[in-house]
């Protein structure tokens, strides 16, 4: 039985509306350059503040890509 091997990349995504949108944004952009994406892990969540309100969400994610056999 053969297992699978993965390489991961740490990426940062942003959104003005939500954490989920920030994740979706970074995955959509990464898909253009990273083949075989299989999983992600939310590592860190941050935000920017403007006029005492959240102005932007920022997430750091690890994205796992399956290596070719």
N, CA, C and O atoms as a GROMACS GRO file, in nm:
protein
  276
    1UNK      N    1   0.084  -0.118   0.000
    1UNK     CA    2   0.000   0.000   0.000
    1UNK      C    3   0.089   0.125   0.000
    1UNK      O    4   0.178   0.139   0.084
    2UNK      N    5   0.063   0.212  -0.093
    2UNK     CA    6   0.144   0.330  -0.107
    2UNK      C    7   0.072   0.451  -0.050
    2UNK      O    8  -0.048   0.469  -0.074
    3UNK      N    9   0.143   0.534   0.028
    3UNK     CA   10   0.084   0.655   0.084
    3UNK      C   11   0.102   0.772  -0.011
    3UNK      O   12   0.162   0.760  -0.117
    4UNK      N   13   0.051   0.884   0.030
    4UNK     CA   14   0.064   1.007  -0.048
    4UNK      C   15   0.158   1.101   0.024
    4UNK      O   16   0.167   1.100   0.146
    5UNK      N   17   0.226   1.183  -0.053
    5UNK     CA   18   0.316   1.283   0.003
    5UNK      C   19   0.266   1.421  -0.033
    5UNK      O   20   0.210   1.444  -0.141
    6UNK      N   21   0.288   1.515   0.060
    6UNK     CA   22   0.237   1.651   0.043
    6UNK      C   23   0.346   1.752   0.071
    6UNK      O   24   0.439   1.727   0.148
    7UNK      N   25   0.332   1.866   0.009
    7UNK     CA   26   0.414   1.982   0.041
    7UNK      C   27   0.316   2.091   0.080
    7UNK      O   28   0.208   2.102   0.022
    8UNK      N   29   0.352   2.172   0.181
    8UNK     CA   30   0.260   2.280   0.215
    8UNK      C   31   0.327   2.416   0.202
    8UNK      O   32   0.449   2.431   0.212
    9UNK      N   33   0.241   2.514   0.180
    9UNK     CA   34   0.282   2.653   0.164
    9UNK      C   35   0.202   2.736   0.262
    9UNK      O   36   0.084   2.710   0.285
   10UNK      N   37   0.265   2.836   0.321
   10UNK     CA   38   0.194   2.927   0.411
   10UNK      C   39   0.162   3.054   0.333
   10UNK      O   40   0.251   3.117   0.276
   11UNK      N   41   0.034   3.090   0.331
   11UNK     CA   42  -0.014   3.203   0.252
   11UNK      C   43  -0.097   3.296   0.339
   11UNK      O   44  -0.148   3.255   0.443
   12UNK      N   45  -0.111   3.420   0.296
   12UNK     CA   46  -0.192   3.519   0.367
   12UNK      C   47  -0.297   3.574   0.271
   12UNK      O   48  -0.265   3.616   0.160
   13UNK      N   49  -0.423   3.572   0.316
   13UNK     CA   50  -0.532   3.626   0.236
   13UNK      C   51  -0.605   3.735   0.312
   13UNK      O   52  -0.602   3.738   0.436
   14UNK      N   53  -0.672   3.825   0.240
   14UNK     CA   54  -0.745   3.934   0.303
   14UNK      C   55  -0.884   3.948   0.243
   14UNK      O   56  -0.912   3.904   0.132
   15UNK      N   57  -0.970   4.011   0.322
   15UNK     CA   58  -1.106   4.044   0.276
   15UNK      C   59  -1.159   4.156   0.362
   15UNK      O   60  -1.126   4.166   0.480
   16UNK      N   61  -1.239   4.240   0.303
   16UNK     CA   62  -1.304   4.347   0.380
   16UNK      C   63  -1.432   4.297   0.446
   16UNK      O   64  -1.487   4.365   0.533
   17UNK      N   65  -1.481   4.179   0.406
   17UNK     CA   66  -1.612   4.135   0.458
   17UNK      C   67  -1.607   4.024   0.563
   17UNK      O   68  -1.685   4.028   0.659
   18UNK      N   69  -1.517   3.923   0.548
   18UNK     CA   70  -1.520   3.812   0.645
   18UNK      C   71  -1.394   3.727   0.639
   18UNK      O   72  -1.317   3.733   0.544
   19UNK      N   73  -1.376   3.647   0.743
   19UNK     CA   74  -1.266   3.551   0.748
   19UNK      C   75  -1.283   3.449   0.637
   19UNK      O   76  -1.187   3.416   0.567
   20UNK      N   77  -1.405   3.399   0.620
   20UNK     CA   78  -1.430   3.298   0.516
   20UNK      C   79  -1.395   3.353   0.377
   20UNK      O   80  -1.335   3.282   0.296
   21UNK      N   81  -1.432   3.476   0.349
   21UNK     CA   82  -1.397   3.536   0.220
   21UNK      C   83  -1.245   3.549   0.204
   21UNK      O   84  -1.192   3.530   0.094
   22UNK      N   85  -1.176   3.580   0.312
   22UNK     CA   86  -1.031   3.591   0.306
   22UNK      C   87  -0.968   3.457   0.269
   22UNK      O   88  -0.875   3.451   0.190
   23UNK      N   89  -1.021   3.348   0.328
   23UNK     CA   90  -0.972   3.214   0.295
   23UNK      C   91  -1.004   3.182   0.149
   23UNK      O   92  -0.917   3.134   0.076
   24UNK      N   93  -1.127   3.208   0.107
   24UNK     CA   94  -1.166   3.179  -0.031
   24UNK      C   95  -1.081   3.259  -0.130
   24UNK      O   96  -1.041   3.207  -0.234
   25UNK      N   97  -1.052   3.384  -0.097
   25UNK     CA   98  -0.971   3.469  -0.185
   25UNK      C   99  -0.831   3.412  -0.204
   25UNK      O  100  -0.782   3.403  -0.316
   26UNK      N  101  -0.766   3.375  -0.094
   26UNK     CA  102  -0.629   3.325  -0.105
   26UNK      C  103  -0.626   3.190  -0.176
   26UNK      O  104  -0.532   3.162  -0.251
   27UNK      N  105  -0.726   3.105  -0.153
   27UNK     CA  106  -0.728   2.975  -0.221
   27UNK      C  107  -0.752   2.992  -0.371
   27UNK      O  108  -0.691   2.921  -0.451
   28UNK      N  109  -0.839   3.083  -0.408
   28UNK     CA  110  -0.866   3.106  -0.550
   28UNK      C  111  -0.741   3.156  -0.623
   28UNK      O  112  -0.712   3.113  -0.735
   29UNK      N  113  -0.668   3.246  -0.560
   29UNK     CA  114  -0.547   3.297  -0.622
   29UNK      C  115  -0.436   3.192  -0.624
   29UNK      O  116  -0.362   3.182  -0.722
   30UNK      N  117  -0.425   3.113  -0.518
   30UNK     CA  118  -0.321   3.010  -0.510
   30UNK      C  119  -0.345   2.900  -0.612
   30UNK      O  120  -0.249   2.840  -0.662
   31UNK      N  121  -0.470   2.871  -0.644
   31UNK     CA  122  -0.504   2.764  -0.738
   31UNK      C  123  -0.440   2.786  -0.875
   31UNK      O  124  -0.418   2.690  -0.949
   32UNK      N  125  -0.412   2.910  -0.909
   32UNK     CA  126  -0.350   2.941  -1.038
   32UNK      C  127  -0.205   2.894  -1.045
   32UNK      O  128  -0.154   2.862  -1.152
   33UNK      N  129  -0.138   2.888  -0.929
   33UNK     CA  130   0.004   2.855  -0.925
   33UNK      C  131   0.037   2.724  -0.854
   33UNK      O  132   0.145   2.668  -0.874
   34UNK      N  133  -0.054   2.676  -0.771
   34UNK     CA  134  -0.027   2.555  -0.692
   34UNK      C  135  -0.116   2.440  -0.738
   34UNK      O  136  -0.235   2.437  -0.707
   35UNK      N  137  -0.059   2.345  -0.810
   35UNK     CA  138  -0.140   2.232  -0.855
   35UNK      C  139  -0.170   2.135  -0.740
   35UNK      O  140  -0.096   2.130  -0.642
   36UNK      N  141  -0.275   2.062  -0.754
   36UNK     CA  142  -0.309   1.953  -0.662
   36UNK      C  143  -0.333   1.996  -0.517
   36UNK      O  144  -0.299   1.923  -0.425
   37UNK      N  145  -0.392   2.114  -0.496
   37UNK     CA  146  -0.424   2.155  -0.360
   37UNK      C  147  -0.526   2.056  -0.303
   37UNK      O  148  -0.622   2.020  -0.370
   38UNK      N  149  -0.504   2.014  -0.178
   38UNK     CA  150  -0.592   1.915  -0.117
   38UNK      C  151  -0.650   1.956   0.017
   38UNK      O  152  -0.759   1.912   0.053
   39UNK      N  153  -0.580   2.039   0.093
   39UNK     CA  154  -0.629   2.078   0.225
   39UNK      C  155  -0.575   2.215   0.263
   39UNK      O  156  -0.477   2.264   0.207
   40UNK      N  157  -0.641   2.275   0.362
   40UNK     CA  158  -0.588   2.399   0.419
   40UNK      C  159  -0.607   2.395   0.569
   40UNK      O  160  -0.695   2.326   0.621
   41UNK      N  161  -0.523   2.469   0.638
   41UNK     CA  162  -0.531   2.482   0.783
   41UNK      C  163  -0.526   2.630   0.817
   41UNK      O  164  -0.432   2.700   0.778
   42UNK      N  165  -0.626   2.678   0.887
   42UNK     CA  166  -0.628   2.818   0.930
   42UNK      C  167  -0.532   2.831   1.048
   42UNK      O  168  -0.555   2.774   1.154
   43UNK      N  169  -0.425   2.907   1.028
   43UNK     CA  170  -0.319   2.919   1.128
   43UNK      C  171  -0.339   3.041   1.217
   43UNK      O  172  -0.318   3.034   1.338
   44UNK      N  173  -0.379   3.153   1.156
   44UNK     CA  174  -0.390   3.277   1.232
   44UNK      C  175  -0.496   3.367   1.170
   44UNK      O  176  -0.514   3.369   1.048
   45UNK      N  177  -0.565   3.440   1.255
   45UNK     CA  178  -0.665   3.536   1.210
   45UNK      C  179  -0.632   3.671   1.271
   45UNK      O  180  -0.609   3.682   1.391
   46UNK      N  181  -0.629   3.772   1.186
   46UNK     CA  182  -0.602   3.909   1.231
   46UNK      C  183  -0.699   4.003   1.162
   46UNK      O  184  -0.772   3.964   1.072
   47UNK      N  185  -0.699   4.127   1.207
   47UNK     CA  186  -0.782   4.226   1.142
   47UNK      C  187  -0.723   4.364   1.154
   47UNK      O  188  -0.642   4.392   1.242
   48UNK      N  189  -0.766   4.450   1.065
   48UNK     CA  190  -0.726   4.590   1.069
   48UNK      C  191  -0.844   4.672   1.122
   48UNK      O  192  -0.960   4.636   1.102
   49UNK      N  193  -0.812   4.780   1.190
   49UNK     CA  194  -0.914   4.866   1.251
   49UNK      C  195  -0.906   5.005   1.190
   49UNK      O  196  -0.797   5.062   1.177
   50UNK      N  197  -1.021   5.058   1.152
   50UNK     CA  198  -1.028   5.195   1.102
   50UNK      C  199  -1.154   5.258   1.160
   50UNK      O  200  -1.263   5.201   1.151
   51UNK      N  201  -1.139   5.375   1.220
   51UNK     CA  202  -1.251   5.445   1.283
   51UNK      C  203  -1.324   5.355   1.382
   51UNK      O  204  -1.447   5.353   1.387
   52UNK      N  205  -1.246   5.282   1.462
   52UNK     CA  206  -1.297   5.193   1.568
   52UNK      C  207  -1.382   5.077   1.515
   52UNK      O  208  -1.460   5.020   1.590
   53UNK      N  209  -1.366   5.042   1.388
   53UNK     CA  210  -1.441   4.930   1.329
   53UNK      C  211  -1.345   4.840   1.252
   53UNK      O  212  -1.238   4.883   1.209
   54UNK      N  213  -1.385   4.715   1.236
   54UNK     CA  214  -1.306   4.623   1.154
   54UNK      C  215  -1.311   4.670   1.010
   54UNK      O  216  -1.418   4.684   0.951
   55UNK      N  217  -1.193   4.696   0.953
   55UNK     CA  218  -1.188   4.741   0.814
   55UNK      C  219  -1.140   4.632   0.719
   55UNK      O  220  -1.165   4.639   0.599
   56UNK      N  221  -1.071   4.531   0.773
   56UNK     CA  222  -1.022   4.422   0.688
   56UNK      C  223  -0.987   4.302   0.775
   56UNK      O  224  -0.934   4.315   0.885
   57UNK      N  225  -1.019   4.184   0.722
   57UNK     CA  226  -0.980   4.058   0.785
   57UNK      C  227  -0.857   4.006   0.713
   57UNK      O  228  -0.844   4.020   0.592
   58UNK      N  229  -0.766   3.946   0.790
   58UNK     CA  230  -0.646   3.888   0.733
   58UNK      C  231  -0.626   3.750   0.794
   58UNK      O  232  -0.630   3.735   0.916
   59UNK      N  233  -0.604   3.649   0.710
   59UNK     CA  234  -0.585   3.513   0.759
   59UNK      C  235  -0.453   3.457   0.706
   59UNK      O  236  -0.413   3.486   0.593
   60UNK      N  237  -0.388   3.376   0.787
   60UNK     CA  238  -0.273   3.299   0.744
   60UNK      C  239  -0.319   3.154   0.736
   60UNK      O  240  -0.372   3.100   0.833
   61UNK      N  241  -0.297   3.092   0.622
   61UNK     CA  242  -0.338   2.952   0.602
   61UNK      C  243  -0.219   2.872   0.551
   61UNK      O  244  -0.134   2.923   0.478
   62UNK      N  245  -0.214   2.745   0.591
   62UNK     CA  246  -0.124   2.649   0.530
   62UNK      C  247  -0.205   2.574   0.427
   62UNK      O  248  -0.315   2.527   0.456
   63UNK      N  249  -0.151   2.562   0.307
   63UNK     CA  250  -0.221   2.493   0.198
   63UNK      C  251  -0.135   2.372   0.160
   63UNK      O  252  -0.018   2.385   0.126
   64UNK      N  253  -0.196   2.254   0.168
   64UNK     CA  254  -0.125   2.130   0.134
   64UNK      C  255  -0.151   2.091  -0.011
   64UNK      O  256  -0.265   2.089  -0.057
   65UNK      N  257  -0.042   2.061  -0.082
   65UNK     CA  258  -0.050   2.017  -0.221
   65UNK      C  259   0.006   1.876  -0.232
   65UNK      O  260   0.116   1.847  -0.184
   66UNK      N  261  -0.070   1.789  -0.295
   66UNK     CA  262  -0.024   1.652  -0.312
   66UNK      C  263   0.085   1.647  -0.418
   66UNK      O  264   0.069   1.702  -0.528
   67UNK      N  265   0.196   1.581  -0.385
   67UNK     CA  266   0.306   1.568  -0.478
   67UNK      C  267   0.275   1.460  -0.581
   67UNK      O  268   0.212   1.359  -0.550
   68UNK      N  269   0.319   1.483  -0.703
   68UNK     CA  270   0.298   1.385  -0.811
   68UNK      C  271   0.373   1.257  -0.779
   68UNK      O  272   0.480   1.259  -0.718
   69UNK      N  273   0.316   1.147  -0.821
   69UNK     CA  274   0.380   1.015  -0.800
   69UNK      C  275   0.492   0.995  -0.899
   69UNK      O  276   0.558   0.891  -0.897
   0.00000   0.00000   0.00000
